[in-house]
Amino acid sequence: MIDIETAARLVDDAAMSSTAINQLTAVDAFSVQDAYRIQRASIMRRVRRGERRIGIKLGFTSRAKMVQMGVDSLIWGWLTNAMLEDDGGLVDVSQYIHPRVEPEVCFLTRRAIDRPLTALEAKDFLEAVAPAMEIIDSRYRDFRFTLEDVVADNCSSAGLVVGSWAKDFDGLRNAGVILRMDGKDVQIGSTGAILGHPLRAVVEASRLASSSETALPAGSLIMAGAATAAHALMPGKHVQAVVNGIGEVEFSTR
């Protein structure tokens, strides 16, 4: 039987020291429910060090990713203020093990979400939307993991960069998404890859939070999931994501 606190310490220490570890499931098999307990315990370690939870991120929001992982539901993890990087800023990739970046959209909540929402209600709970990028960084060796491993590791969430806020939620339907590296298009996709429409991510976020008896306060961020495949990050690059009709976000690496 997996020891929750020991497992949480392992993934937390790996993230802090930028040191890869073996899969947790290679030593002890455990359930997805246990994986979320490990995730919560590892986040609480960060909170005790002074970090503050600022929202959540969703994973497996594309049908192709679900099929690839052999699952039929989304996964989710926590965002903290220490993960937030400046739009247009400089990101030190040495703090990560094998970082990758994904273009996304990020929602800002206007009202507390404390129950499952319907699709018709979702917009009423939102203040704004922004182009964003998530930096993912599995703490496991060779970026290999099971479903339980990735959930325990906060769903590989490591950093995020959020662009300027906009109010055009209707413009999110099938908006073109481009990820550029040094001005070259390296990933091209659509917001339609995010559950068919990114607003559905808000509905799913409300359902997932409610199922774990968690409320999202007003002012929370919701990272809706990747619009394209992830792309490897390395030092000395300029990275930009464009969401047509919404805006762009960028950073450089060192």
C-alpha positions as CSV (number, residue, x, y, z in Angstrom):
1,M,0.0,0.0,0.0
2,I,1.4,3.4,-1.0
3,D,2.3,5.8,1.8
4,I,0.7,9.1,0.8
5,E,3.0,11.5,2.6
6,T,6.2,9.7,1.5
7,A,5.0,9.7,-2.1
8,A,4.1,13.4,-1.9
9,R,7.6,14.2,-0.5
10,L,9.2,12.3,-3.4
11,V,7.4,14.2,-6.1
12,D,7.8,17.5,-4.3
13,D,11.5,17.1,-3.7
14,A,12.0,16.1,-7.3
15,A,10.3,19.3,-8.5
16,M,12.3,21.5,-6.1
17,S,15.6,19.9,-7.0
18,S,15.0,19.4,-10.7
19,T,15.9,15.7,-10.3
20,A,14.0,12.9,-12.1
21,I,12.6,10.0,-10.1
22,N,11.4,6.6,-10.9
23,Q,7.7,6.1,-11.4
24,L,5.8,5.7,-8.1
25,T,3.8,2.8,-9.5
26,A,7.0,0.9,-10.2
27,V,7.3,0.4,-6.4
28,D,3.7,0.4,-5.2
29,A,0.5,0.1,-7.2
30,F,-2.2,2.6,-6.2
31,S,-5.5,3.9,-7.4
32,V,-6.4,7.2,-9.1
33,Q,-8.1,8.2,-5.8
34,D,-4.8,7.6,-4.0
35,A,-3.0,9.6,-6.7
36,Y,-5.2,12.6,-6.0
37,R,-4.4,12.2,-2.3
38,I,-0.7,12.3,-3.1
39,Q,-1.2,15.3,-5.3
40,R,-3.1,17.2,-2.6
41,A,-0.4,16.3,0.0
42,S,2.4,17.5,-2.3
43,I,0.5,20.8,-2.9
44,M,0.0,21.3,0.8
45,R,3.8,21.0,1.2
46,R,4.1,24.0,-1.1
47,V,1.4,25.9,0.7
48,R,3.3,25.4,4.0
49,R,6.4,26.8,2.3
50,G,4.4,30.0,1.6
51,E,3.0,29.3,-1.9
52,R,-0.7,30.2,-2.6
53,R,-3.1,28.3,-4.7
54,I,-4.4,30.4,-7.6
55,G,-6.5,28.0,-9.7
56,I,-6.5,24.7,-11.5
57,K,-5.4,23.1,-14.7
58,L,-7.1,20.5,-16.8
59,G,-5.5,17.6,-18.6
60,F,-6.6,15.1,-21.3
61,T,-9.1,17.7,-22.7
62,S,-8.5,16.3,-26.2
63,R,-10.2,13.1,-27.3
64,A,-6.9,11.9,-29.0
65,K,-5.1,12.3,-25.7
66,M,-7.7,10.3,-23.8
67,V,-7.5,7.5,-26.3
68,Q,-3.7,7.5,-26.2
69,M,-3.8,7.1,-22.4
70,G,-6.7,4.7,-22.4
71,V,-8.9,6.8,-20.2
72,D,-12.4,8.3,-20.5
73,S,-12.2,11.2,-18.2
74,L,-10.3,14.4,-17.6
75,I,-7.6,14.9,-15.0
76,W,-6.7,18.0,-13.1
77,G,-4.1,19.6,-10.9
78,W,-3.4,22.8,-9.0
79,L,-1.7,26.1,-10.0
80,T,0.2,28.1,-7.4
81,N,1.6,31.7,-7.5
82,A,5.1,30.3,-7.7
83,M,4.3,28.7,-11.1
84,L,3.3,32.0,-12.7
85,E,5.8,33.5,-15.1
86,D,5.6,37.0,-16.6
87,D,4.2,37.6,-20.1
88,G,7.2,38.8,-22.1
89,G,9.5,37.7,-19.3
90,L,12.5,35.5,-19.1
91,V,12.1,31.8,-18.0
92,D,15.0,29.9,-16.6
93,V,14.5,26.4,-18.0
94,S,17.2,25.0,-15.7
95,Q,14.6,24.9,-12.9
96,Y,12.9,22.1,-14.8
97,I,13.9,18.5,-15.7
98,H,12.6,18.1,-19.3
99,P,10.3,21.1,-19.9
100,R,7.7,21.3,-22.7
101,V,5.3,24.1,-23.6
102,E,1.6,23.9,-24.7
103,P,-0.6,26.8,-26.0
104,E,-3.8,27.1,-24.1
105,V,-6.5,29.5,-23.1
106,C,-6.9,30.6,-19.5
107,F,-10.1,31.8,-17.8
108,L,-10.4,34.1,-14.8
109,T,-13.4,33.5,-12.6
110,R,-15.8,36.4,-11.6
111,R,-17.7,34.4,-9.0
112,A,-16.9,31.6,-6.7
113,I,-17.5,28.2,-8.3
114,D,-18.8,25.9,-5.5
115,R,-21.0,23.5,-7.5
116,P,-21.2,21.8,-10.9
117,L,-22.2,24.3,-13.6
118,T,-24.2,23.8,-16.7
119,A,-23.0,25.0,-20.1
120,L,-25.5,27.8,-20.0
121,E,-24.2,29.0,-16.7
122,A,-20.5,28.9,-17.4
123,K,-20.0,32.4,-18.9
124,D,-21.9,34.0,-16.0
125,F,-19.1,32.8,-13.7
126,L,-16.3,34.2,-15.8
127,E,-14.6,37.6,-15.8
128,A,-12.2,37.2,-18.7
129,V,-10.2,34.9,-21.0
130,A,-6.6,35.2,-22.1
131,P,-4.1,33.4,-24.4
132,A,-1.8,31.3,-22.2
133,M,1.0,28.8,-22.3
134,E,1.6,26.0,-19.8
135,I,5.0,24.7,-19.1
136,I,4.8,21.0,-18.3
137,D,7.5,18.9,-16.7
138,S,7.0,15.4,-15.6
139,R,9.2,14.6,-12.6
140,Y,9.6,11.0,-13.8
141,R,12.6,9.7,-15.7
142,D,12.3,9.8,-19.5
143,F,8.9,11.5,-19.3
144,R,7.2,8.1,-18.8
145,F,4.3,7.6,-16.5
146,T,1.0,5.8,-15.9
147,L,-2.2,7.7,-15.3
148,E,-1.8,7.3,-11.6
149,D,1.8,8.6,-11.7
150,V,0.9,11.7,-13.7
151,V,-2.1,12.6,-11.4
152,A,0.2,12.2,-8.3
153,D,2.7,14.5,-10.0
154,N,0.1,17.3,-10.2
155,C,-0.6,16.4,-13.8
156,S,2.9,17.5,-14.9
157,S,2.0,21.1,-14.2
158,A,5.2,23.2,-13.7
159,G,4.6,26.8,-14.9
160,L,2.2,29.1,-16.8
161,V,2.4,32.4,-18.7
162,V,-0.9,34.3,-19.2
163,G,-1.4,37.1,-21.7
164,S,-3.7,40.1,-21.7
165,W,-7.3,39.5,-20.6
166,A,-10.2,39.8,-23.1
167,K,-14.0,39.5,-22.9
168,D,-14.8,37.8,-26.2
169,F,-15.9,34.3,-25.0
170,D,-17.9,33.8,-28.2
171,G,-14.7,34.2,-30.3
172,L,-13.2,31.0,-28.7
173,R,-15.2,28.6,-30.9
174,N,-12.7,27.0,-33.3
175,A,-10.2,29.9,-33.0
176,G,-6.8,29.2,-34.7
177,V,-3.9,28.6,-32.3
178,I,-0.2,28.9,-33.3
179,L,2.8,28.1,-31.2
180,R,6.0,29.8,-32.5
181,M,9.6,29.2,-31.5
182,D,12.0,32.0,-32.7
183,G,9.3,33.2,-35.1
184,K,8.8,29.8,-36.7
185,D,5.5,28.0,-36.4
186,V,6.1,24.7,-34.6
187,Q,2.5,23.7,-33.6
188,I,-0.8,24.7,-35.3
189,G,-4.2,23.8,-33.9
190,S,-7.6,25.1,-32.9
191,T,-9.4,25.8,-29.7
192,G,-11.9,23.3,-30.9
193,A,-9.4,20.7,-29.8
194,I,-10.2,21.7,-26.2
195,L,-13.4,19.6,-25.5
196,G,-14.9,21.0,-28.7
197,H,-15.1,24.4,-27.1
198,P,-12.9,25.8,-24.3
199,L,-15.9,26.9,-22.3
200,R,-16.7,23.3,-21.7
201,A,-13.5,23.2,-19.7
202,V,-15.1,25.5,-17.2
203,V,-18.0,23.1,-16.8
204,E,-15.7,20.2,-16.3
205,A,-13.6,22.2,-13.9
206,S,-16.7,22.9,-11.8
207,R,-17.6,19.2,-11.8
208,L,-14.2,18.0,-10.9
209,A,-13.7,20.6,-8.1
210,S,-17.2,19.8,-6.7
211,S,-16.5,16.0,-6.7
212,S,-13.5,16.6,-4.5
213,E,-15.5,19.0,-2.2
214,T,-13.3,21.9,-3.4
215,A,-14.6,25.5,-4.2
216,L,-12.8,27.8,-6.7
217,P,-12.9,31.3,-5.3
218,A,-13.6,34.4,-7.4
219,G,-10.4,35.4,-9.1
220,S,-9.2,31.9,-9.8
221,L,-7.5,30.8,-12.9
222,I,-8.7,27.9,-15.0
223,M,-6.2,26.6,-17.6
224,A,-8.5,24.9,-20.1
225,G,-6.1,22.3,-21.6
226,A,-3.7,22.1,-24.6
227,A,-4.8,23.2,-28.1
228,T,-1.9,21.4,-29.7
229,A,0.8,18.9,-28.9
230,A,3.5,20.0,-26.4
231,H,6.8,21.3,-27.8
232,A,10.2,20.8,-26.1
233,L,11.8,23.9,-24.5
234,M,15.5,24.8,-24.4
235,P,17.6,27.8,-23.4
236,G,17.9,30.8,-25.7
237,K,14.6,30.7,-27.4
238,H,11.7,33.1,-27.9
239,V,8.3,31.4,-27.5
240,Q,5.0,32.9,-28.6
241,A,1.5,31.6,-28.7
242,V,-1.3,33.2,-30.7
243,V,-5.0,32.6,-30.3
244,N,-6.8,34.3,-33.1
245,G,-9.3,36.9,-32.0
246,I,-8.1,36.7,-28.4
247,G,-4.4,37.8,-28.4
248,E,-0.9,36.5,-27.9
249,V,1.5,35.7,-25.1
250,E,5.2,35.2,-25.1
251,F,8.4,34.6,-23.2
252,S,12.1,34.0,-23.7
253,T,14.2,31.2,-22.2
254,R,17.6,31.1,-20.7
